[in-house]
Amino acid sequence: MKYFGTVKTFDTVTGKGEITPEVAGDDLHFERGAIAWDRKVEPTVGQRLSYDVGQGVDRQACALNLQTI
């Protein structure tokens, strides 16, 4: 199932960020590896994206397969 949200933060050095879901729920973490477009183009704060929800290595929910809309 695809979800939609807005990039809240993204650190270009660590390649980690957070996305705020459009529907109720906690912010989700994501890593540069979850980006499904050219990874040379970094996500920007406020950018609207679609994503899937998965589980990170720490067993916490995270955003995967980030795509521009």
N, C-alpha and C positions, 0 to 999 in steps of 0.2 A: 504494500500500500504506500502510495506517495503522500508525503506531508509537505507543507509549505511553511517557510519561516524567513526571518531576517537575520543577517549576520550581526551579532552584537559586538564581538571582538575578533580580531585576528592578529597574531603576532608573527610578523614575517621572518623573524629570526628563528623561533622555535617551530614554526609551522603549525601552531595550535590555535584554536579559536572556539567560540561559542555561537550557537544559533538559537534565537528565540522563536519558539513555535507560534504560528498564528492562532492555533487553538490552545486552550488551557493546558498547562503543563510546565514543567521545569525546563530551564535552558539546557541544551544538549551540547556536549563537547564534540569537536571534530578535529581531525588532523589533516595535514596537506594531502596525505595519501587517499583521503576520502573524496577528493575533488575529481570529478569525471570529465573535466574539460582540460585544455592545455594548462599544465601546472605552472607555466611561466606567467600566467595571468592570475594574480592573487585575488581572492575574494575581498571585497571592501565592506566596511561598516555601513549598514543600512541596505545592503544588496539583498534582494528577495531571491530565494533559492527553493528548489524542491529537493527532497532528500528521503532516504529510507531510515528507519530506526533499527539499530543493531545493538550488539553488546561488545564493549571494549575488553581489553585484557584484564581490566580490574573488575569485570562483570557489571559495570555500570552502563546504563543506556547511553548511546552515542549516535550522532548523525553519520550516515554513510551515503555513498553514491550522490554527492552534492552535484546539482545541475543548475545552470542558469535558466531563467524562465524568459 
